[in-house]
Amino acid sequence: MENHSCQALVITCIDFRFQEYINKWISENLPPGSFDRVAFSGCVKNFDAIMEQIKISKRLHDIKEVILINHEDCGGYGQEGTHEKQSHDLIEATDKIKTEFPDLQVQTFYLHLDGTFEKL
């Protein structure tokens, strides 16, 4: 069977306003064809859905890294989507991922409306 491995799984929110920024970041930081990509409203807000995708990507494509990108003014979070809440959720998600998959690297970012990526 052919080796279907890739470097990373990139998980973002679905929000169209941020796709250009995310695409640019990916093109500057990951080689073409080296990542899986999924999007959920609120990104890590629905952690169970996120973890299911991580398990699948790890099993099928032997990923080495998970990249989580939440963003400012997230409708998926609604009024509770403060920077503090989303930062907390990203850190908590990292801990849960590392508990289940200690070999995976995890990068987390908070993407601002102006396209600035804040590494957490």
Biopython code that builds the backbone (N, CA, C, O; Angstrom):
import numpy as np
from Bio.PDB.StructureBuilder import StructureBuilder

atoms = [
    (1, "MET", "N", (0.834, -1.192, 0.000)),
    (1, "MET", "CA", (0.000, 0.000, 0.000)),
    (1, "MET", "C", (0.871, 1.245, 0.000)),
    (1, "MET", "O", (1.876, 1.311, 0.708)),
    (2, "GLU", "N", (0.489, 2.213, -0.781)),
    (2, "GLU", "CA", (1.232, 3.463, -0.896)),
    (2, "GLU", "C", (1.205, 4.223, 0.422)),
    (2, "GLU", "O", (0.194, 4.225, 1.123)),
    (3, "ASN", "N", (2.314, 4.867, 0.756)),
    (3, "ASN", "CA", (2.411, 5.654, 1.972)),
    (3, "ASN", "C", (1.626, 6.957, 1.810)),
    (3, "ASN", "O", (1.937, 7.784, 0.953)),
    (4, "HIS", "N", (0.620, 7.118, 2.639)),
    (4, "HIS", "CA", (-0.207, 8.330, 2.601)),
    (4, "HIS", "C", (0.043, 9.146, 3.848)),
    (4, "HIS", "O", (-0.868, 9.339, 4.652)),
    (5, "SER", "N", (1.253, 9.628, 4.024)),
    (5, "SER", "CA", (1.550, 10.392, 5.224)),
    (5, "SER", "C", (1.735, 11.866, 4.877)),
    (5, "SER", "O", (2.133, 12.228, 3.770)),
    (6, "CYS", "N", (1.432, 12.693, 5.860)),
    (6, "CYS", "CA", (1.654, 14.124, 5.683)),
    (6, "CYS", "C", (2.118, 14.723, 7.001)),
    (6, "CYS", "O", (2.051, 14.070, 8.042)),
    (7, "GLN", "N", (2.575, 15.932, 6.960)),
    (7, "GLN", "CA", (3.176, 16.580, 8.117)),
    (7, "GLN", "C", (2.160, 17.005, 9.167)),
    (7, "GLN", "O", (2.352, 16.753, 10.357)),
    (8, "ALA", "N", (1.071, 17.654, 8.731)),
    (8, "ALA", "CA", (0.227, 18.347, 9.700)),
    (8, "ALA", "C", (-1.253, 18.249, 9.370)),
    (8, "ALA", "O", (-1.657, 17.974, 8.240)),
    (9, "LEU", "N", (-2.034, 18.485, 10.403)),
    (9, "LEU", "CA", (-3.467, 18.705, 10.265)),
    (9, "LEU", "C", (-3.717, 20.136, 10.705)),
    (9, "LEU", "O", (-3.395, 20.514, 11.832)),
    (10, "VAL", "N", (-4.296, 20.936, 9.808)),
    (10, "VAL", "CA", (-4.616, 22.333, 10.093)),
    (10, "VAL", "C", (-6.117, 22.424, 10.347)),
    (10, "VAL", "O", (-6.924, 22.055, 9.493)),
    (11, "ILE", "N", (-6.484, 22.919, 11.530)),
    (11, "ILE", "CA", (-7.890, 23.041, 11.896)),
    (11, "ILE", "C", (-8.202, 24.511, 12.141)),
    (11, "ILE", "O", (-7.563, 25.171, 12.960)),
    (12, "THR", "N", (-9.196, 25.006, 11.415)),
    (12, "THR", "CA", (-9.556, 26.415, 11.484)),
    (12, "THR", "C", (-11.066, 26.547, 11.653)),
    (12, "THR", "O", (-11.796, 25.558, 11.695)),
    (13, "CYS", "N", (-11.507, 27.790, 11.746)),
    (13, "CYS", "CA", (-12.930, 28.094, 11.708)),
    (13, "CYS", "C", (-13.351, 28.204, 10.234)),
    (13, "CYS", "O", (-12.514, 28.351, 9.343)),
    (14, "ILE", "N", (-14.647, 28.131, 10.006)),
    (14, "ILE", "CA", (-15.160, 28.218, 8.636)),
    (14, "ILE", "C", (-15.228, 29.644, 8.109)),
    (14, "ILE", "O", (-15.415, 29.837, 6.908)),
    (15, "ASP", "N", (-15.082, 30.642, 8.963)),
    (15, "ASP", "CA", (-15.351, 32.041, 8.627)),
    (15, "ASP", "C", (-14.600, 32.498, 7.369)),
    (15, "ASP", "O", (-13.370, 32.487, 7.319)),
    (16, "PHE", "N", (-15.367, 32.894, 6.373)),
    (16, "PHE", "CA", (-14.807, 33.301, 5.072)),
    (16, "PHE", "C", (-13.869, 34.499, 5.185)),
    (16, "PHE", "O", (-12.964, 34.654, 4.364)),
    (17, "ARG", "N", (-14.074, 35.343, 6.187)),
    (17, "ARG", "CA", (-13.259, 36.560, 6.315)),
    (17, "ARG", "C", (-11.787, 36.268, 6.560)),
    (17, "ARG", "O", (-10.937, 37.129, 6.329)),
    (18, "PHE", "N", (-11.480, 35.073, 7.022)),
    (18, "PHE", "CA", (-10.114, 34.755, 7.421)),
    (18, "PHE", "C", (-9.399, 33.800, 6.470)),
    (18, "PHE", "O", (-8.216, 33.517, 6.655)),
    (19, "GLN", "N", (-10.101, 33.302, 5.458)),
    (19, "GLN", "CA", (-9.509, 32.278, 4.592)),
    (19, "GLN", "C", (-8.277, 32.782, 3.836)),
    (19, "GLN", "O", (-7.300, 32.047, 3.689)),
    (20, "GLU", "N", (-8.313, 34.004, 3.365)),
    (20, "GLU", "CA", (-7.150, 34.543, 2.648)),
    (20, "GLU", "C", (-5.928, 34.587, 3.564)),
    (20, "GLU", "O", (-4.827, 34.235, 3.141)),
    (21, "TYR", "N", (-6.110, 35.014, 4.807)),
    (21, "TYR", "CA", (-5.007, 35.064, 5.775)),
    (21, "TYR", "C", (-4.494, 33.661, 6.082)),
    (21, "TYR", "O", (-3.287, 33.426, 6.140)),
    (22, "ILE", "N", (-5.425, 32.740, 6.277)),
    (22, "ILE", "CA", (-5.046, 31.356, 6.592)),
    (22, "ILE", "C", (-4.309, 30.731, 5.413)),
    (22, "ILE", "O", (-3.283, 30.078, 5.599)),
    (23, "ASN", "N", (-4.822, 30.925, 4.210)),
    (23, "ASN", "CA", (-4.154, 30.382, 3.016)),
    (23, "ASN", "C", (-2.738, 30.926, 2.884)),
    (23, "ASN", "O", (-1.811, 30.181, 2.567)),
    (24, "LYS", "N", (-2.570, 32.215, 3.124)),
    (24, "LYS", "CA", (-1.242, 32.841, 3.036)),
    (24, "LYS", "C", (-0.312, 32.240, 4.085)),
    (24, "LYS", "O", (0.833, 31.901, 3.787)),
    (25, "TRP", "N", (-0.810, 32.111, 5.316)),
    (25, "TRP", "CA", (0.016, 31.546, 6.390)),
    (25, "TRP", "C", (0.435, 30.120, 6.043)),
    (25, "TRP", "O", (1.600, 29.754, 6.195)),
    (26, "ILE", "N", (-0.517, 29.322, 5.581)),
    (26, "ILE", "CA", (-0.207, 27.938, 5.209)),
    (26, "ILE", "C", (0.852, 27.902, 4.110)),
    (26, "ILE", "O", (1.808, 27.131, 4.194)),
    (27, "SER", "N", (0.686, 28.728, 3.085)),
    (27, "SER", "CA", (1.648, 28.703, 1.966)),
    (27, "SER", "C", (3.043, 29.131, 2.402)),
    (27, "SER", "O", (4.033, 28.722, 1.795)),
    (28, "GLU", "N", (3.132, 29.950, 3.448)),
    (28, "GLU", "CA", (4.430, 30.405, 3.952)),
    (28, "GLU", "C", (5.040, 29.448, 4.973)),
    (28, "GLU", "O", (6.234, 29.535, 5.257)),
    (29, "ASN", "N", (4.240, 28.534, 5.530)),
    (29, "ASN", "CA", (4.723, 27.713, 6.630)),
    (29, "ASN", "C", (4.675, 26.203, 6.398)),
    (29, "ASN", "O", (5.303, 25.445, 7.137)),
    (30, "LEU", "N", (3.944, 25.765, 5.391)),
    (30, "LEU", "CA", (3.841, 24.333, 5.107)),
    (30, "LEU", "C", (4.037, 24.090, 3.615)),
    (30, "LEU", "O", (3.465, 24.802, 2.789)),
    (31, "PRO", "N", (4.838, 23.095, 3.267)),
    (31, "PRO", "CA", (5.002, 22.784, 1.843)),
    (31, "PRO", "C", (3.678, 22.299, 1.240)),
    (31, "PRO", "O", (2.870, 21.681, 1.933)),
    (32, "PRO", "N", (3.460, 22.577, -0.039)),
    (32, "PRO", "CA", (2.240, 22.082, -0.700)),
    (32, "PRO", "C", (2.132, 20.569, -0.550)),
    (32, "PRO", "O", (3.126, 19.849, -0.634)),
    (33, "GLY", "N", (0.919, 20.108, -0.330)),
    (33, "GLY", "CA", (0.687, 18.673, -0.237)),
    (33, "GLY", "C", (1.188, 18.027, 1.043)),
    (33, "GLY", "O", (1.317, 16.804, 1.107)),
    (34, "SER", "N", (1.475, 18.832, 2.070)),
    (34, "SER", "CA", (2.038, 18.271, 3.303)),
    (34, "SER", "C", (1.077, 18.331, 4.484)),
    (34, "SER", "O", (1.482, 18.127, 5.628)),
    (35, "PHE", "N", (-0.204, 18.611, 4.208)),
    (35, "PHE", "CA", (-1.135, 18.800, 5.316)),
    (35, "PHE", "C", (-2.551, 18.396, 4.934)),
    (35, "PHE", "O", (-2.952, 18.451, 3.771)),
    (36, "ASP", "N", (-3.294, 17.989, 5.962)),
    (36, "ASP", "CA", (-4.736, 17.841, 5.877)),
    (36, "ASP", "C", (-5.318, 19.147, 6.423)),
    (36, "ASP", "O", (-4.660, 19.856, 7.185)),
    (37, "ARG", "N", (-6.561, 19.459, 6.026)),
    (37, "ARG", "CA", (-7.175, 20.707, 6.494)),
    (37, "ARG", "C", (-8.665, 20.487, 6.713)),
    (37, "ARG", "O", (-9.359, 19.939, 5.857)),
    (38, "VAL", "N", (-9.142, 20.926, 7.875)),
    (38, "VAL", "CA", (-10.566, 20.875, 8.170)),
    (38, "VAL", "C", (-10.985, 22.194, 8.806)),
    (38, "VAL", "O", (-10.166, 22.917, 9.373)),
    (39, "ALA", "N", (-12.278, 22.489, 8.698)),
    (39, "ALA", "CA", (-12.807, 23.717, 9.287)),
    (39, "ALA", "C", (-14.126, 23.421, 9.988)),
    (39, "ALA", "O", (-14.991, 22.722, 9.460)),
    (40, "PHE", "N", (-14.254, 23.965, 11.178)),
    (40, "PHE", "CA", (-15.474, 23.866, 11.973)),
    (40, "PHE", "C", (-15.816, 25.247, 12.507)),
    (40, "PHE", "O", (-14.922, 26.013, 12.868)),
    (41, "SER", "N", (-17.081, 25.565, 12.559)),
    (41, "SER", "CA", (-17.499, 26.814, 13.177)),
    (41, "SER", "C", (-17.004, 26.832, 14.619)),
    (41, "SER", "O", (-17.304, 25.926, 15.397)),
    (42, "GLY", "N", (-16.248, 27.864, 14.967)),
    (42, "GLY", "CA", (-15.702, 27.963, 16.314)),
    (42, "GLY", "C", (-14.398, 27.214, 16.531)),
    (42, "GLY", "O", (-13.850, 27.246, 17.633)),
    (43, "CYS", "N", (-13.900, 26.556, 15.530)),
    (43, "CYS", "CA", (-12.664, 25.753, 15.597)),
    (43, "CYS", "C", (-12.667, 24.848, 16.822)),
    (43, "CYS", "O", (-13.350, 23.824, 16.798)),
    (44, "VAL", "N", (-11.945, 25.168, 17.887)),
    (44, "VAL", "CA", (-11.821, 24.239, 19.013)),
    (44, "VAL", "C", (-13.017, 24.267, 19.966)),
    (44, "VAL", "O", (-13.038, 23.519, 20.943)),
    (45, "LYS", "N", (-14.001, 25.110, 19.700)),
    (45, "LYS", "CA", (-15.169, 25.177, 20.593)),
    (45, "LYS", "C", (-15.839, 23.807, 20.709)),
    (45, "LYS", "O", (-16.260, 23.410, 21.796)),
    (46, "ASN", "N", (-15.939, 23.087, 19.594)),
    (46, "ASN", "CA", (-16.511, 21.738, 19.626)),
    (46, "ASN", "C", (-15.352, 20.744, 19.603)),
    (46, "ASN", "O", (-15.017, 20.174, 18.565)),
    (47, "PHE", "N", (-14.750, 20.553, 20.782)),
    (47, "PHE", "CA", (-13.521, 19.776, 20.841)),
    (47, "PHE", "C", (-13.710, 18.321, 20.413)),
    (47, "PHE", "O", (-12.806, 17.738, 19.815)),
    (48, "ASP", "N", (-14.859, 17.729, 20.703)),
    (48, "ASP", "CA", (-15.068, 16.328, 20.331)),
    (48, "ASP", "C", (-14.955, 16.131, 18.819)),
    (48, "ASP", "O", (-14.362, 15.155, 18.361)),
    (49, "ALA", "N", (-15.522, 17.057, 18.046)),
    (49, "ALA", "CA", (-15.420, 16.979, 16.585)),
    (49, "ALA", "C", (-13.969, 17.149, 16.135)),
    (49, "ALA", "O", (-13.506, 16.469, 15.219)),
    (50, "ILE", "N", (-13.270, 18.057, 16.787)),
    (50, "ILE", "CA", (-11.855, 18.290, 16.469)),
    (50, "ILE", "C", (-11.043, 17.017, 16.733)),
    (50, "ILE", "O", (-10.248, 16.591, 15.895)),
    (51, "MET", "N", (-11.253, 16.426, 17.893)),
    (51, "MET", "CA", (-10.480, 15.237, 18.260)),
    (51, "MET", "C", (-10.762, 14.082, 17.305)),
    (51, "MET", "O", (-9.860, 13.308, 16.986)),
    (52, "GLU", "N", (-11.988, 13.961, 16.853)),
    (52, "GLU", "CA", (-12.310, 12.903, 15.895)),
    (52, "GLU", "C", (-11.502, 13.087, 14.606)),
    (52, "GLU", "O", (-10.999, 12.109, 14.053)),
    (53, "GLN", "N", (-11.375, 14.303, 14.132)),
    (53, "GLN", "CA", (-10.594, 14.576, 12.922)),
    (53, "GLN", "C", (-9.105, 14.309, 13.146)),
    (53, "GLN", "O", (-8.420, 13.806, 12.255)),
    (54, "ILE", "N", (-8.614, 14.643, 14.327)),
    (54, "ILE", "CA", (-7.211, 14.378, 14.650)),
    (54, "ILE", "C", (-6.953, 12.873, 14.635)),
    (54, "ILE", "O", (-5.955, 12.419, 14.075)),
    (55, "LYS", "N", (-7.840, 12.108, 15.240)),
    (55, "LYS", "CA", (-7.681, 10.646, 15.255)),
    (55, "LYS", "C", (-7.652, 10.077, 13.844)),
    (55, "LYS", "O", (-6.825, 9.221, 13.530)),
    (56, "ILE", "N", (-8.548, 10.550, 13.002)),
    (56, "ILE", "CA", (-8.611, 10.060, 11.620)),
    (56, "ILE", "C", (-7.348, 10.444, 10.851)),
    (56, "ILE", "O", (-6.759, 9.608, 10.166)),
    (57, "SER", "N", (-6.933, 11.701, 10.962)),
    (57, "SER", "CA", (-5.747, 12.160, 10.246)),
    (57, "SER", "C", (-4.492, 11.436, 10.730)),
    (57, "SER", "O", (-3.611, 11.117, 9.932)),
    (58, "LYS", "N", (-4.411, 11.179, 12.021)),
    (58, "LYS", "CA", (-3.262, 10.450, 12.578)),
    (58, "LYS", "C", (-3.253, 9.007, 12.063)),
    (58, "LYS", "O", (-2.212, 8.490, 11.659)),
    (59, "ARG", "N", (-4.403, 8.379, 12.083)),
    (59, "ARG", "CA", (-4.501, 6.980, 11.654)),
    (59, "ARG", "C", (-4.243, 6.831, 10.153)),
    (59, "ARG", "O", (-3.493, 5.950, 9.731)),
    (60, "LEU", "N", (-4.862, 7.687, 9.358)),
    (60, "LEU", "CA", (-4.764, 7.542, 7.904)),
    (60, "LEU", "C", (-3.509, 8.162, 7.302)),
    (60, "LEU", "O", (-2.977, 7.653, 6.316)),
    (61, "HIS", "N", (-3.035, 9.257, 7.887)),
    (61, "HIS", "CA", (-1.949, 10.016, 7.257)),
    (61, "HIS", "C", (-0.738, 10.219, 8.152)),
    (61, "HIS", "O", (0.197, 10.928, 7.783)),
    (62, "ASP", "N", (-0.751, 9.599, 9.330)),
    (62, "ASP", "CA", (0.398, 9.629, 10.237)),
    (62, "ASP", "C", (0.941, 11.047, 10.447)),
    (62, "ASP", "O", (2.146, 11.280, 10.353)),
    (63, "ILE", "N", (0.038, 11.986, 10.733)),
    (63, "ILE", "CA", (0.468, 13.372, 10.947)),
    (63, "ILE", "C", (1.437, 13.464, 12.113)),
    (63, "ILE", "O", (1.426, 12.625, 13.013)),
    (64, "LYS", "N", (2.271, 14.488, 12.087)),
    (64, "LYS", "CA", (3.247, 14.745, 13.144)),
    (64, "LYS", "C", (2.871, 15.975, 13.971)),
    (64, "LYS", "O", (3.411, 16.199, 15.054)),
    (65, "GLU", "N", (1.932, 16.768, 13.440)),
    (65, "GLU", "CA", (1.640, 18.059, 14.052)),
    (65, "GLU", "C", (0.179, 18.431, 13.834)),
    (65, "GLU", "O", (-0.415, 18.103, 12.807)),
    (66, "VAL", "N", (-0.390, 19.125, 14.823)),
    (66, "VAL", "CA", (-1.728, 19.693, 14.715)),
    (66, "VAL", "C", (-1.600, 21.195, 14.873)),
    (66, "VAL", "O", (-0.940, 21.671, 15.797)),
    (67, "ILE", "N", (-2.226, 21.944, 13.979)),
    (67, "ILE", "CA", (-2.214, 23.400, 14.029)),
    (67, "ILE", "C", (-3.651, 23.857, 14.204)),
    (67, "ILE", "O", (-4.507, 23.587, 13.361)),
    (68, "LEU", "N", (-3.909, 24.554, 15.308)),
    (68, "LEU", "CA", (-5.248, 25.033, 15.650)),
    (68, "LEU", "C", (-5.277, 26.550, 15.523)),
    (68, "LEU", "O", (-4.439, 27.249, 16.092)),
    (69, "ILE", "N", (-6.268, 27.058, 14.756)),
    (69, "ILE", "CA", (-6.361, 28.499, 14.536)),
    (69, "ILE", "C", (-7.765, 28.984, 14.877)),
    (69, "ILE", "O", (-8.709, 28.774, 14.115)),
    (70, "ASN", "N", (-7.889, 29.631, 16.023)),
    (70, "ASN", "CA", (-9.122, 30.335, 16.388)),
    (70, "ASN", "C", (-8.987, 31.780, 15.917)),
    (70, "ASN", "O", (-7.906, 32.194, 15.498)),
    (71, "HIS", "N", (-10.082, 32.557, 15.981)),
    (71, "HIS", "CA", (-9.976, 33.934, 15.483)),
    (71, "HIS", "C", (-10.878, 34.912, 16.232)),
    (71, "HIS", "O", (-11.852, 34.540, 16.887)),
    (72, "GLU", "N", (-10.508, 36.149, 16.099)),
    (72, "GLU", "CA", (-11.249, 37.268, 16.689)),
    (72, "GLU", "C", (-12.645, 37.365, 16.066)),
    (72, "GLU", "O", (-12.837, 37.025, 14.898)),
    (73, "ASP", "N", (-13.601, 37.822, 16.844)),
    (73, "ASP", "CA", (-14.964, 38.069, 16.374)),
    (73, "ASP", "C", (-15.594, 36.803, 15.788)),
    (73, "ASP", "O", (-16.181, 36.829, 14.707)),
    (74, "CYS", "N", (-15.461, 35.701, 16.524)),
    (74, "CYS", "CA", (-15.948, 34.408, 16.031)),
    (74, "CYS", "C", (-17.423, 34.227, 16.344)),
    (74, "CYS", "O", (-17.818, 34.194, 17.510)),
    (75, "GLY", "N", (-18.238, 34.110, 15.300)),
    (75, "GLY", "CA", (-19.659, 33.883, 15.470)),
    (75, "GLY", "C", (-19.970, 32.522, 16.067)),
    (75, "GLY", "O", (-20.996, 32.357, 16.728)),
    (76, "GLY", "N", (-19.100, 31.545, 15.845)),
    (76, "GLY", "CA", (-19.283, 30.221, 16.416)),
    (76, "GLY", "C", (-19.233, 30.248, 17.944)),
    (76, "GLY", "O", (-19.888, 29.445, 18.608)),
    (77, "TYR", "N", (-18.473, 31.150, 18.476)),
    (77, "TYR", "CA", (-18.396, 31.338, 19.921)),
    (77, "TYR", "C", (-19.467, 32.298, 20.425)),
    (77, "TYR", "O", (-19.906, 32.209, 21.572)),
    (78, "GLY", "N", (-19.883, 33.220, 19.550)),
    (78, "GLY", "CA", (-20.848, 34.216, 19.997)),
    (78, "GLY", "C", (-20.218, 35.166, 21.005)),
    (78, "GLY", "O", (-19.017, 35.431, 20.953)),
    (79, "GLN", "N", (-21.032, 35.675, 21.921)),
    (79, "GLN", "CA", (-20.554, 36.676, 22.885)),
    (79, "GLN", "C", (-19.495, 36.136, 23.837)),
    (79, "GLN", "O", (-18.702, 36.906, 24.379)),
    (80, "GLU", "N", (-19.473, 34.829, 24.045)),
    (80, "GLU", "CA", (-18.475, 34.271, 24.955)),
    (80, "GLU", "C", (-17.093, 34.155, 24.302)),
    (80, "GLU", "O", (-16.135, 33.749, 24.960)),
    (81, "GLY", "N", (-16.984, 34.504, 23.025)),
    (81, "GLY", "CA", (-15.741, 34.304, 22.283)),
    (81, "GLY", "C", (-14.682, 35.353, 22.519)),
    (81, "GLY", "O", (-14.095, 35.858, 21.562)),
    (82, "THR", "N", (-14.423, 35.695, 23.759)),
    (82, "THR", "CA", (-13.377, 36.668, 24.067)),
    (82, "THR", "C", (-12.007, 36.067, 23.766)),
    (82, "THR", "O", (-11.864, 34.854, 23.619)),
    (83, "HIS", "N", (-11.024, 36.923, 23.681)),
    (83, "HIS", "CA", (-9.644, 36.475, 23.492)),
    (83, "HIS", "C", (-9.252, 35.526, 24.628)),
    (83, "HIS", "O", (-8.631, 34.490, 24.391)),
    (84, "GLU", "N", (-9.611, 35.880, 25.843)),
    (84, "GLU", "CA", (-9.266, 35.064, 27.003)),
    (84, "GLU", "C", (-9.912, 33.679, 26.925)),
    (84, "GLU", "O", (-9.247, 32.672, 27.170)),
    (85, "LYS", "N", (-11.176, 33.624, 26.591)),
    (85, "LYS", "CA", (-11.895, 32.343, 26.501)),
    (85, "LYS", "C", (-11.304, 31.471, 25.399)),
    (85, "LYS", "O", (-11.058, 30.282, 25.606)),
    (86, "GLN", "N", (-11.080, 32.060, 24.239)),
    (86, "GLN", "CA", (-10.541, 31.271, 23.135)),
    (86, "GLN", "C", (-9.109, 30.824, 23.417)),
    (86, "GLN", "O", (-8.735, 29.704, 23.070)),
    (87, "SER", "N", (-8.309, 31.681, 24.039)),
    (87, "SER", "CA", (-6.940, 31.296, 24.406)),
    (87, "SER", "C", (-6.970, 30.128, 25.380)),
    (87, "SER", "O", (-6.209, 29.171, 25.240)),
    (88, "HIS", "N", (-7.858, 30.215, 26.370)),
    (88, "HIS", "CA", (-8.022, 29.128, 27.341)),
    (88, "HIS", "C", (-8.404, 27.832, 26.628)),
    (88, "HIS", "O", (-7.836, 26.776, 26.905)),
    (89, "ASP", "N", (-9.365, 27.916, 25.712)),
    (89, "ASP", "CA", (-9.810, 26.729, 24.985)),
    (89, "ASP", "C", (-8.693, 26.128, 24.132)),
    (89, "ASP", "O", (-8.573, 24.906, 24.037)),
    (90, "LEU", "N", (-7.885, 26.972, 23.518)),
    (90, "LEU", "CA", (-6.766, 26.475, 22.703)),
    (90, "LEU", "C", (-5.740, 25.760, 23.583)),
    (90, "LEU", "O", (-5.222, 24.709, 23.203)),
    (91, "ILE", "N", (-5.447, 26.318, 24.743)),
    (91, "ILE", "CA", (-4.490, 25.694, 25.659)),
    (91, "ILE", "C", (-5.046, 24.368, 26.185)),
    (91, "ILE", "O", (-4.325, 23.374, 26.273)),
    (92, "GLU", "N", (-6.319, 24.367, 26.528)),
    (92, "GLU", "CA", (-6.965, 23.142, 27.003)),
    (92, "GLU", "C", (-6.975, 22.074, 25.900)),
    (92, "GLU", "O", (-6.722, 20.899, 26.166)),
    (93, "ALA", "N", (-7.263, 22.484, 24.683)),
    (93, "ALA", "CA", (-7.251, 21.544, 23.552)),
    (93, "ALA", "C", (-5.856, 20.947, 23.374)),
    (93, "ALA", "O", (-5.717, 19.749, 23.129)),
    (94, "THR", "N", (-4.839, 21.773, 23.494)),
    (94, "THR", "CA", (-3.459, 21.289, 23.382)),
    (94, "THR", "C", (-3.181, 20.224, 24.425)),
    (94, "THR", "O", (-2.617, 19.175, 24.117)),
    (95, "ASP", "N", (-3.578, 20.495, 25.656)),
    (95, "ASP", "CA", (-3.349, 19.529, 26.732)),
    (95, "ASP", "C", (-4.045, 18.201, 26.446)),
    (95, "ASP", "O", (-3.462, 17.137, 26.654)),
    (96, "LYS", "N", (-5.279, 18.258, 25.975)),
    (96, "LYS", "CA", (-6.039, 17.037, 25.685)),
    (96, "LYS", "C", (-5.422, 16.259, 24.524)),
    (96, "LYS", "O", (-5.346, 15.031, 24.561)),
    (97, "ILE", "N", (-4.987, 16.977, 23.504)),
    (97, "ILE", "CA", (-4.347, 16.320, 22.353)),
    (97, "ILE", "C", (-3.053, 15.647, 22.795)),
    (97, "ILE", "O", (-2.797, 14.496, 22.440)),
    (98, "LYS", "N", (-2.238, 16.359, 23.568)),
    (98, "LYS", "CA", (-0.948, 15.819, 24.018)),
    (98, "LYS", "C", (-1.138, 14.619, 24.957)),
    (98, "LYS", "O", (-0.293, 13.724, 25.000)),
    (99, "THR", "N", (-2.236, 14.604, 25.698)),
    (99, "THR", "CA", (-2.524, 13.465, 26.571)),
    (99, "THR", "C", (-2.806, 12.223, 25.736)),
    (99, "THR", "O", (-2.307, 11.139, 26.037)),
    (100, "GLU", "N", (-3.605, 12.382, 24.692)),
    (100, "GLU", "CA", (-3.952, 11.234, 23.855)),
    (100, "GLU", "C", (-2.856, 10.873, 22.855)),
    (100, "GLU", "O", (-2.651, 9.700, 22.541)),
    (101, "PHE", "N", (-2.157, 11.889, 22.360)),
    (101, "PHE", "CA", (-1.103, 11.683, 21.351)),
    (101, "PHE", "C", (0.167, 12.421, 21.778)),
    (101, "PHE", "O", (0.459, 13.494, 21.251)),
    (102, "PRO", "N", (0.926, 11.861, 22.728)),
    (102, "PRO", "CA", (2.112, 12.568, 23.233)),
    (102, "PRO", "C", (3.158, 12.859, 22.163)),
    (102, "PRO", "O", (3.988, 13.753, 22.332)),
    (103, "ASP", "N", (3.122, 12.113, 21.069)),
    (103, "ASP", "CA", (4.112, 12.302, 20.002)),
    (103, "ASP", "C", (3.761, 13.458, 19.063)),
    (103, "ASP", "O", (4.608, 13.877, 18.275)),
    (104, "LEU", "N", (2.544, 13.979, 19.126)),
    (104, "LEU", "CA", (2.150, 15.066, 18.228)),
    (104, "LEU", "C", (2.612, 16.419, 18.754)),
    (104, "LEU", "O", (2.516, 16.711, 19.946)),
    (105, "GLN", "N", (3.107, 17.223, 17.849)),
    (105, "GLN", "CA", (3.371, 18.628, 18.159)),
    (105, "GLN", "C", (2.066, 19.385, 17.970)),
    (105, "GLN", "O", (1.275, 19.036, 17.093)),
    (106, "VAL", "N", (1.827, 20.407, 18.770)),
    (106, "VAL", "CA", (0.621, 21.205, 18.641)),
    (106, "VAL", "C", (1.013, 22.676, 18.623)),
    (106, "VAL", "O", (1.719, 23.157, 19.509)),
    (107, "GLN", "N", (0.541, 23.382, 17.597)),
    (107, "GLN", "CA", (0.713, 24.827, 17.527)),
    (107, "GLN", "C", (-0.664, 25.464, 17.599)),
    (107, "GLN", "O", (-1.612, 24.979, 16.981)),
    (108, "THR", "N", (-0.777, 26.555, 18.357)),
    (108, "THR", "CA", (-2.053, 27.242, 18.471)),
    (108, "THR", "C", (-1.876, 28.717, 18.138)),
    (108, "THR", "O", (-0.880, 29.349, 18.493)),
    (109, "PHE", "N", (-2.884, 29.240, 17.442)),
    (109, "PHE", "CA", (-2.861, 30.642, 17.039)),
    (109, "PHE", "C", (-4.223, 31.282, 17.266)),
    (109, "PHE", "O", (-5.267, 30.636, 17.177)),
    (110, "TYR", "N", (-4.173, 32.565, 17.560)),
    (110, "TYR", "CA", (-5.369, 33.404, 17.609)),
    (110, "TYR", "C", (-5.197, 34.410, 16.480)),
    (110, "TYR", "O", (-4.265, 35.214, 16.491)),
    (111, "LEU", "N", (-6.095, 34.361, 15.511)),
    (111, "LEU", "CA", (-5.999, 35.189, 14.311)),
    (111, "LEU", "C", (-6.855, 36.439, 14.491)),
    (111, "LEU", "O", (-8.058, 36.358, 14.740)),
    (112, "HIS", "N", (-6.211, 37.590, 14.359)),
    (112, "HIS", "CA", (-6.897, 38.873, 14.521)),
    (112, "HIS", "C", (-7.551, 39.306, 13.209)),
    (112, "HIS", "O", (-7.173, 38.851, 12.129)),
    (113, "LEU", "N", (-8.530, 40.188, 13.326)),
    (113, "LEU", "CA", (-9.261, 40.674, 12.147)),
    (113, "LEU", "C", (-8.356, 41.279, 11.090)),
    (113, "LEU", "O", (-8.681, 41.246, 9.903)),
    (114, "ASP", "N", (-7.221, 41.834, 11.507)),
    (114, "ASP", "CA", (-6.301, 42.453, 10.542)),
    (114, "ASP", "C", (-5.357, 41.444, 9.896)),
    (114, "ASP", "O", (-4.472, 41.823, 9.130)),
    (115, "GLY", "N", (-5.546, 40.146, 10.204)),
    (115, "GLY", "CA", (-4.717, 39.120, 9.592)),
    (115, "GLY", "C", (-3.460, 38.758, 10.394)),
    (115, "GLY", "O", (-2.653, 37.941, 9.949)),
    (116, "THR", "N", (-3.297, 39.357, 11.557)),
    (116, "THR", "CA", (-2.143, 39.066, 12.395)),
    (116, "THR", "C", (-2.351, 37.753, 13.153)),
    (116, "THR", "O", (-3.372, 37.570, 13.816)),
    (117, "PHE", "N", (-1.388, 36.849, 13.054)),
    (117, "PHE", "CA", (-1.419, 35.586, 13.770)),
    (117, "PHE", "C", (-0.701, 35.761, 15.102)),
    (117, "PHE", "O", (0.479, 36.109, 15.135)),
    (118, "GLU", "N", (-1.406, 35.521, 16.188)),
    (118, "GLU", "CA", (-0.811, 35.569, 17.527)),
    (118, "GLU", "C", (-0.585, 34.140, 17.983)),
    (118, "GLU", "O", (-1.532, 33.382, 18.190)),
    (119, "LYS", "N", (0.688, 33.778, 18.137)),
    (119, "LYS", "CA", (1.029, 32.423, 18.588)),
    (119, "LYS", "C", (0.786, 32.334, 20.087)),
    (119, "LYS", "O", (1.251, 33.174, 20.857)),
    (120, "LEU", "N", (0.054, 31.307, 20.486)),
    (120, "LEU", "CA", (-0.231, 31.114, 21.922)),
    (120, "LEU", "C", (0.606, 29.984, 22.486)),
    (120, "LEU", "O", (0.505, 29.674, 23.673)),
]
sb = StructureBuilder()
sb.init_structure("model")
sb.init_model(0)
sb.init_chain("A")
sb.init_seg("    ")
for serial, (resi, resn, name, xyz) in enumerate(atoms, 1):
    if name == "N":
        sb.init_residue(resn, " ", resi, " ")
    sb.init_atom(name, np.array(xyz, "f"), 0.0, 1.0, " ", f" {name:<3s}", serial, name[0])
structure = sb.get_structure()
